[in-house]
Amino acid sequence: MKKLFFSMLLLLPAGVFAQNEVQPAGYKLLWFLGILVALPIVYYFIQKFFFKGTSQKGKPGSVSRSKLKINLLKDRKYRPTVLTLRVENRSKKDIDLEAPVLSFRKLWSKRKFKLKGINRYEIYPLFLEAGKTHELRIDLSVFYDHDRKLKRFFWAKVQLQDTKGKSYSSSFITLRKSLFS
């Protein structure tokens, strides 16, 4: 009994020092922030080193995998009167194209018009052979006469779709100056 009492007396200071200490909560927050910062960095390096051949960006000198190249050109820098749609088939197969859709855009407004043909002749659906280019001149005065408010729109773009359902689009062009263009 004396030995048990003596051993308990010796172990009492060890029991007192074994109590749970509360650490500051800032360390857990720092770990959490560190993990949040590290995840995008790890994702970037995984994408860069393991998937570098599957990138689809249009870098200069790289070969694009798009079947169609669609350009929308204008005759003047601001307030153009004629737009030219140029569609180039860069694939090895022939493609059937549906009628293009010309869309005008303001900040929160959009207007879309389906272009059916030239001089009241319907030319769509259009069969575009491999390696050939199709060019369509679009006179904007026809649209402005139809709706006077279209002169206030800032951007225009053309969207095309082939008969299989795949859609293609040109980039936006600036029709008139705004705070955002």
C-alpha positions, 0 to 999 in steps of 0.5 A: 500500500505504501508503494502504491501511495508513493507511486501515485505521489510521484505520478501526480505531477505527470498527470497535472502536466498532461492536461489539454492545452488549447492552442490558438484558432489561427493555426487552423485558419492558416492551414485552411487558407494554405490548402485553398491557395495550393489547390489551384496551383496544383491544378494548374501544374497538373493541367500544364504538364500532363495535358499539354497536348490537348490544349485548344487555345489559338496560339500563333503557329498552332494548328486549330482543330476547328472545321470551319473558320468564320470571320465577320469583317466590316468596311469601316472602323465605326458605324460600318455600312457593309459586313462581310461574312467569310466562311472557310471549310478547313476540314477534309469533308464537305459540310452542309451549312444552315442559314446564318444568324446575325445577332446585334448586341447592346449591354442587356439587349439582343436582336437576332436575324436569320439570313436566308439569301441574297436578292430574294434568292434563298441560298441556304442550306449551303453545301461547302466543299472541303477547302472552299470559302464562302463569302456573303456581303451583308448590307446593314441599311436593310436592318436599320430601315427595318428597326431604327433602334438597331443603330444604337447597338454596339456589337454584332456577331454571326452564328452558323450551324451545320445540318448535324447540329454543331454550331460555330460562331464568329467573334463580336465586332464593334459597330459603334463606340461605347464605354465598353468597346 
